[in-house]
Amino acid sequence: MTNTVDILILSNGPGELTTWVRPVVQALREQIQNQSFQIRISLILSPCPNATGKEVNIARSYPEIDRVQGAEYFWQFLLLGKTQENWDWYQQGVVLFLGGDQFFTLVISKRLGYRSVIYAEWEARWWRYINRFGVMKSEILETIPQGYQGKVEVIGDLMADVALSASNSRISSDIIIGLLPGSKAAKLAQGVPLTLAIVEYLHQKRPQTRFIIPLAPTLDIQTLANFADPQYNPIIANFGGISAELYLGENPYLKTKNNVIIEINTLFPAYNLLSNCQLCLTTVGANTAELGALAVPMIVLLPTQQLDAMRSWDGIPGILANLPGIGSIFAKIINSLVLKTGKFFAWPNIWAKQEIVPELVGKLQPENIGNLVLNYLDHPEQLETMRQRLQQVRGKPGAAQKLAHLIIQESLEQIKS
């Protein structure tokens, strides 16, 4: 019997890596110090429509993880059980689901003969065959037959641990507007020009305001700057032609043609910075969940000047929208249909099933958005109300520690067997 247990984590996109995987592996390494066995943590990524290609590098930057395999080798592993580097496996192990398809957990745990644990944010599936579930809310427990509820523990929201790490970080008295235009080219092409135009408008009205972009871990500074350059990004013309130049140094920034400075923050995660923002302007995606967990007021922007820009749908729509050559046509059709449904795109609104944060969809005009921002700044009580509603809808912190405890329990069960 070996005193080492394999913990195999299945995940997929950048949002899951930063807000789920990271706190869980930290909690695992912390708790294992008090155990009589050791763990080896491996991460295998599955394909994700929101992937940027930098997920492997992000995962390898986490010192808690021992081995990482990219999504391009996933199907080979799922179907044949072979990793690209022919990893060895200990006799004892646990497969942990932290993103992707829960069915993968079932298949892989059965093949390896490991115990299985699923973190279920919205729905717990395959409860007949999975060993344990850590679920976000008690409502999920109620959807599971009574005979299987013993497998389930309500642990809270992994995203809420983000808020815990930044709970006492609001120290700045400056008026700070956070800008999150996206991390992928399709979003940046519209998000950066729109953001620049809004910033110029706000600066005219409130010149003392600071503007900061917390750089996504999957994005480099030069790529961000390219989308502020009209020679690289012709969509700038659709938003008033506002461009900006990049200035590098210890504290890099973008400067618009009218000398408005947008600071670029390269520290990650930027939770302390975000917690000091009065308001954030953000595109759709995992960033709305992070801001929601931090209870940071936000305005969510979904410009449709370039209707084929959004291609991150799940399932068949995502596949069609990303097909080479003809994907743009499918994206326009799909997005046009989806936008007419009136569905919510921001995670806090999805959680609450009502609009907590404004979602602006359509051919957005910088002046209109700027006036909305100014109205919020002139009425801080409205921002406080939004902050309180975000606090109410998010889960309680501590989920990572509870999930790590579940994994260690399953590891001990595996050792005993």
Secondary structure, DSSP 8 states (H G I E B T S, - for coil): --SEEEEEEEE-SHHHIIIIIHHHHHHHHHHHTTSSSEEEEEEEE---TT--S-HHHHHHT-TT--EEE-GGGHHHHHHH---TT-----SSEEEEE-SS-HHHHHHHHHHHT-EEEEEESS----TTT-SEEEESSHHHHTTS-GGGGGGEEE---TTHHHHHHTTT-----S-EEEEE--SSHHHHHHHHHHHHHHHHHHHHH-TT-EEEEE--TT--HHHHHHTT-TTT-GGGGGGTT--EEEE-SSS-EEEETT--EEEEE--SS-HHHHHT-SEEEE-SSHHHHHHHHHT--EEEEEE-SSTT-----SHHHHHHHTSTTTHHHHHHHHHHHHHTTT---SHHHHHHTS-SS-EEEES--HHHHHHHHHHHHH-HHHHHHHHHHHHHHS--S-HHHHHHHHHHHHHHHHHH-
